Amino acid sequence: MIPLSHFMLISAALFCIGLYAVLTKRNAIQVLIGIEFMINAAILNFVAFGRFDRIAGGGQMFALFAIVLAAAGVAVALAIILNVYKHFRTINPDKIDTLKD
Amino acid sequence: MEVLSFSANALCLLSIIAVAFPFLSFLTIMLGRKSPGSAISIFNTSISFISSILVFISVWNGEPVQQQVEWFSIGSNVFSAGILLNNLSVLMMVLVSGISVLVHIYSISYMKGDINIHKYWAYLGLFCFSMMGLVVSDSLLLIYMFWELVGFSSYLLIGFWFTKDAASQAAKKAFIMNRIGDIGFLTGLMIIYSQFGTFDIVKLFGSGGMIDSASIVDGIWISASTEMPVIWLTIAGIAFFMGAMAKSAQFPLHTWLPDAMEGPTSVSALIHAATMVAAGVFLLGRIYPLFDSVALNIITIIGVLTAFIAATIALTQNDIKRILAYSTISQLGFIIAAMGIGAYGESIFHLATHAFFKCLLFLAAGAVIHQLHHHKEQHNMEFDHQDIRMMGGLRKQMPVTFIAMCIAAAALAGLPFTSGFLSKDAILITSFEWAEGYHGFKKLVPYILTLTSWLTVFYIARLIFKVFFGKSRYTDLHEAPTSMTRILMILSFGSLFILFSFNPLSYDGSWILKGFAGAGVKGFDRLHLFIPAIVTVISLAIIFIAYKVYGGRAVQTFPEKGLLYRFSNRAWYFDSLYDFLFVRSTTALSRLSYKFDKLVVDGLVNLLATLTNIISEVADWFDRNIVDGLVNGLATLARKTGDFARQFQSGKLQHYLLTMLTLVVTFFILTYFI
């Protein structure tokens, strides 16, 4: 049987790749992909922890919910990106700096 | 005479008219529009002359008239101002106003075409006003005021052609010289006032007045109220004489008069020959009882010295007006010396006759100068029209002027049948009589005076021969205008004996001498006979010599170089001496004080300034670096902090995320590893 720490390492690696993508990419779509990586790292953790839980199938339930939420989030995020593009004529997050006062 | 006797009030009114009318013409011309002003001036002067004559007729040899009003008072001291008419003042009134009328009329032609002619008339009016005022005042203080006014108007008239540098310099010189004398006058006034407490001439100098009743006991001069050492009496006399010295151009204050010839010739005739220079003598006459024997001796010495020095200078001058100026100084020396030896009446007598013939000499010289000047301008020639070497042979071209000048010159030389003969012999004879009683240097006085009168004969003969004899250089030179020659004729009449005495050869019958008490003739027949005879014979011989030397103009036998010639021609180097003594030393002193100022005073100030500068540099550095540094440092710190904090709010999503991550990681590390 594969030990839990292997799952944890893979999940951490996925999270780090996602974080890196979110922080460095010059394209909002790629940033979005980075976010998906991080969400999926968390889902992987749910599933791995569920295998060792006494309540059977709890982790997988949470994973299913999370997948749905991620899908919904992506839909919202894509809509935001579309609107940002309409407004700024770019989706490079570096060029968009109106968050400051 | 009965018809023309006036009451005292009327007389005072008349004399006020005589004084005030010239001033009126001054005011009208100065305040009015730019009109020539000749008519009003002559009218006013004539009024002045006529009222002077009326006053003269009723006062001469009669009771003196004095009227006064309270002028002002300081504390309990009351100062009065008023009019005093006695023989001396009425004689001077007639003399001044008479000569001034003649000069006014003469000036119409002489000053024709001058651009500032209205000022000329105004200044003449001011002068006549001050001179008449001086003559009739009864208070020394008033006399002092008019004295200053006379000096001032003389200054204006000398500098009338002020665009000429020499004229303005001469005006300044005259003014400054007169100021020196004025200091003397003022000193005298102060001494008199502190001793007697009044300026009233009658109270002071009248018979039985304060001066008479003041006594001298053991070297103390005692008046009714105060007393002081007797030396002050002498000093007062000398101080007043100093004032007279400046006005009457006596050695050593005489140098302004020759320079004053830069003014118009008519002015020279009026002011610097007949009237203003007489003011000094007039002052001496007014305060005569004040002088003690020391003061009188000084007056005599100064007078004799002046007469002699000026006569020797006049021998070699070449400017016609300068010769006459030195001659005036010399004659005034005679008059002053006569005052000094106690010949009061003779002195005034010579003053009166001198006024006429010297005025005539000047006006005749003015006619010559006027004609030569015109000739020069018509023919575009360049020469000095006052230089007697440029004249000669004018006898035929200007006959009237020639005759007038000859009469005046004869009067100056003291030849018989002229007025000068009478008055000059009066002075000479009195001086011989006076010297009889003395020993030592006083014996010399009459001889020097006689010698001077012979010198006078020589220089005036030289002038006549050089100007009128020989061959003329100019072909179409004409006689002066009739208005000028007419004046010359009137004055020529005034220079003859007939106006002053019916006997042409003896001054005993002269009415002016009789008018002044104490001038009685004392006898000494041998003097009365010999002196005029000897003087006249030698004078005639001198005229003959002068004719031989100058009349032919063939050879210049008189040496024009040599020590004596230069000494005389340069006027005994008085100007150079004064220049060296006073001007140079003053300049040197001022240069020295300038250096002191520059080095020490300025040095101190500059040192102080440098010190202050250095201190302020330090303060500035401290202020800039420490005080400002603190404030600026704080500000910089705040800015730097702000700049640093600002970096975090870039408005970029990824930066915020990075910051967040860093913080989370930091806290994580802090929590779990440290």
Interface residues (C-beta under 8 A of the other chain):
Chain A: L19 V22 L23 T24 V31 P93 D94 I96 D97 T98 L99 K100 D101
Chain B: Q649 S650 G651 K652 L653 Q654 Y656 L657 L658 L661
